[in-house]
Amino acid sequence: MAELLFVLVFAVVLIATGASLIGVVAALVAGFIVMALIGMLGIVVSLLPWLLAAWLVVWFYKNFISDQRGGDKVEFIRAYQRRKRYYRR
């Protein structure tokens, strides 16, 4: 929402100072791109703790939980390779 407000105020200021229509449109496009990139960066920063938590859960599961289930990883890989042969083109 702040990005939209910035772009609108930016356009009003440019029009009030007497900039040409092409200049206003070019400045609006540039301002929109910059504010969109800053907004995306803000979303990534706000989601970073959740991404780290998800990575930690997956790492914990792979290293501690899946080993306790007793599955033979080598046999699983061989079975996957046998099934894969039937679907080759």
N, C-alpha and C positions, 0 to 999 in steps of 0.2 A: 504494500500500500504506500509506503514511503517513497518507493521508486516512482510510482505514478504521480504522486504529488510533486515530486522534484521535477519531473518532465513537464507537467502542466505549468508550474510556476516559472520554469525556465523559458517556456514558450511565451508566456505572458510578458516576461521581462524583455525578451528579444523583440517582440512586437511593439512594446511601449517605447523602446529606444529607437525604433525606426529601421530595423534591419529588413532586408528584402525577404520576400517569401521563400526564395530558394535557400537563402542563408538560414532562415528559421527552420526549414525542413531538414537541412543538412545538420544543423546543431541539434535538433530533436532526435534524429537518428543516432548521432554520435552519443548524445546524452543517454538515450535509451539503452544502447549497447553497453556503455560503461556501467550504468546502474544495474542492468541485468546481470553482468558478470560479478559485480559486488554482491548482489543478492544471492547468487548461486554460491559464492564463496562463504557467505554467512550461513547458508543452509548446511554446507559441508562441515563447517566448524561446529555448528550446533548438533549435528548428527554424529560427530566423531566419537564421543563416548559410547554411543550405542553400537557403532561399528566395531570399536575395540572390544566391547562386551560380547558381541556375537562371535568375533574371532577367537576370543578366549574360551567360549563355550565349545566351539568346534575343535579347538586344539585340545582341550581337556577331554572331550569325548573320544577323539582319535587316539590319544596317548594312554588313557586310563580305562575308559569304559569298553571300547571295542575289543581290547586285548583280553578282557575278562570273560567275554562271551564264548571263548574257546573255538572260534572259527579259524580254520586253516587258511591263511591268506594265499599261500602258493596254490592250493587246490582251487580256490575261488578264481584266481587269475587264469589257471589252465582251463577251467570250465568256461570262462568268458571267451577265451581264445578259440575254443572248439565251437561255441555258438556263433562267433563272429565269422567263421569260415563259410557258414551257410548263407550269409547275407552279402557276401562279396559279389561285385559285378564283374 
